[in-house]
Amino acid sequence: MSEHDEIAEMEDAPEQRSVPDHGEAMRIAEALLFASAQPLSVEDLAGRLPEGADVSRILEELADLYAGRGVNLVRVAGAWAFRTASDLSFVLSRDVVEQKKLSRAAMETLAIVAYHQPATRAEIEEIRGVATSKGTLDLLLETGWIRLRGRRRVPGRPVTYGTTPAFLSHFGLDAIDDLPGLEELKGAGFLEGRVPPGMSVPVPSDAETLREDEDPLDQDDLFMPIEIEPDSEAGAAEE
């Protein structure tokens, strides 16, 4: 071997040694995802896996590996997490602590915010056709499914609301545009009877960037107290 070849081999050696063991990297990623209470993003995993690990390939192979098992690796809110296989949810239903269901008003308000965000309280009321209790919005803020976005550039500067990654995670959505469209809503039976001509479902967007008609929140807005109204009062204010 010539001196030139020896030098070339020495230069290549560090690069070869730096290539991580793919199987070991998969094991580490599996352990991290299993132990995490929150979904992990590609960036989260890349920062904790051996340098040079192919994170996208690892996630793809883990998803295939768990596809037919009792738990699946799924993508939610742009990140990855293990979830119980959807067809086995009935097995676990007896062990789930029953949570208080949202009122019809809260569900309607949440849907409007999801599809029409950024939306103000007045805009929500206009779409619903009925007054919206402040307690309903406070309750949705408390769940972490909606957030204060900014203030509309109109007289009174009303607060605008939008959804959060927790909303996507709870409803098993990877992105806000995974919300069902008009045809999907009709097929699922949510739109009964004859749909008015020209009716459409807005294309939702939960972009962090404020729109041109929004101003940033004031410092005091970040510390707005959440006051939950009693059910009796909320029920009297809404239908």
Buried (B, 14 or more C-beta within 10 A) or exposed (E): EEEEEEEEEEEEEEEEEEEBEBEEBBEBBBEBBEEBEEBBBBEBBBEEBEEEBBBEEBBEBBBEEBEEEEEBBBBBBBBBBBBEBEEEEEEEEEEEEEEEEBBEBBEBBBBBBBBBBBBBBEBBBEBBEBBBBBBBBBBBBEBEBBBBBBBBEEEEBBBBBBBBBBBBBBBEBBBBEEBEEEEEBBEEEEBEEEEEEEEEBEEBBBEEEBBEEBEEBEEEEEEEEEEEBEEEEBBEBBE
